[in-house]
Amino acid sequence: MSRSLGSALPPGLFALLSQADLPSLLGRGLPFLTLGADGSLHPMLCSYLELLAVDARTLRLAIGAQSRSARNLEERAVGTLLMIEPEGTIYIKCRATGPPLRLGRLARFSLTVGDVLEDSPEEAEGHVRIVSGITYAPPPSLDEPWAKEVLAALRTS
């Protein structure tokens, strides 16, 4: 069952999304859902490399400017980030604030946190737990040109 943690990232979640310990998070995937023109949900998989918590109420997301997710986010301004990990499952509902900043092939969105939900198993589910988050290999190197481009986009004012 999900319970709301409020409209701001709790300190531990803010620290996780602040990229303060980015190297240890490389290779982990995070689903991000946008709303399509037909009203259906459109999933994409992003990583901790493409997200930056600026403060407890603001996230930045850098994605391909020509992607369907970028178009959906620009047109309907809503998205939900899923963090599915053994430590817990979190849903962060966001709204895009204004048009994206276009930097070459990237679109950098500023997202305002609307609600942070924590999902935990119900008593009837017993000891069933998530045992692994989404991972991919090989993890990217922060020295790769495309990784540097994403990081620069997230930090551009």
N, C-alpha and C positions, 0 to 999 in steps of 0.2 A: 504494500500500500504506500502511496506517495503522500508526503507531508511537505508543506511549504516551509522553506527556511527564510523566506522574505524576498525582498526586491534588491538585495545586494549580495555579493559573493561573501560567504563567511571567510575569516582570515586564512584558514588552511587552504581553501579552494582558490582564493586570490593568490596566495603564494605559489600554488601549483601552476596557475595560468600566467604568472608574471614573467616566465622564462628565466627566473633566477637560477634554476637548476635544469636548464634545457637539455644539456647533453645526456642526462640520465633518462629523459623522456622520449628521446628519438627512437623511432621504430614502433611507437604506439599510435593507433588510429582512433579517431573520434568521429562518429557519425554526426552530420549536421543536416537538418531537414529544413527545406524551404517550401513555400506554397506555390504550386504551379498555377498557370492561368486557368486550368480546368478545375481547380479546387482540390486536386490531389497533392499528396505530399511527394516531394522530390528529394531523395537522399543523395548525399555526397559524403565522401570520406576525407576528412582533413587530419592534420596532425598538430601536435603541440608547437611545431615550428611555425605554423600558419596562424596561430592565435596569440594574442597578447592582452593580458588584463592591464589596463592603464590605471584603473582604480577599481574600487569594489562595485561600481555601477556601470563601468565602461569596458567593453571588449573591442579589440580590433581583429579583423579577419582579412587576410590577404589570399585571394583566390584568382583563378584565371578570369580575365576580363570578358572573354568571349563564352564563358561557360553558362549553361542553363541555370545553375545555382546563382550566379551573379545577376543574371537577368531577372530571375524570380525575386531575389532579395531587393533589387533596385525597384522593381515594379510593385511589389506587395509589402515590402519592408518588414517581414516577419521571418524568424528562424528559431530553431531549437537545437541546441548543442546537447549531445548525449555523451556522458562520461560513464562507461561501463567497465568497472574494475572490481577486483576481489574485495577491495575496501568498501565498496558501495556503488550504487548507481545514482547518478545525478542528472537531472534535466534542467538546462538553463534556457528559459524562454526569453527571447530578445526581440528588439525592434531596431531596425536600421534608422539612423538619424541623418537624414539628408542623402544626397547622391554620393556614390563612392569616389574616392580619390583614385584617378587612373594614372598608373605609373607603368608605362610600356605595356607589357602583356598582362599586368596584374591590375586588379581592382581591390582597393583597400576600403573596407567598410568599417564604420564606427557603429557599434551596437550597444544599445542601452539595455541593461539587464532588467527584465520585467518581473520575473519570478524564478526562484531557485527551488527545485523540488528534489527531495531525497526519497528514493524508493527503497523500502526494506521489506523482507519477506514477512508474510503473515504467519501467525502461530501454526495454522493448519499445514503450512509448507514444511514444517519440521526443520531439519538441518540442511535443507537444500540451499546452496550458495553459488554465486558466480565464482569460478575458480581462475578465470583468466580474462583479461581484457583483449581487445583487438590489437594484434601485433603484426608487423611486417618486417621483412629482412631483404637486403641488408639495410640497416638504418642509414640515413643520409649523413654525409659529412658536412659540418658547418662551414668547411672551406670551399665547397662546391659553389660555382658562380650563381646557380639558381637559388641556393639556400641563402647566400649573401643578399641577393635581390629581394627575396621574401622578407628577410629580417630588416633590410633598409626600408621597405615599404611600410612595415609595421611601426617603425620608429620615426617616420617622416611626419612632421606636424602639419 
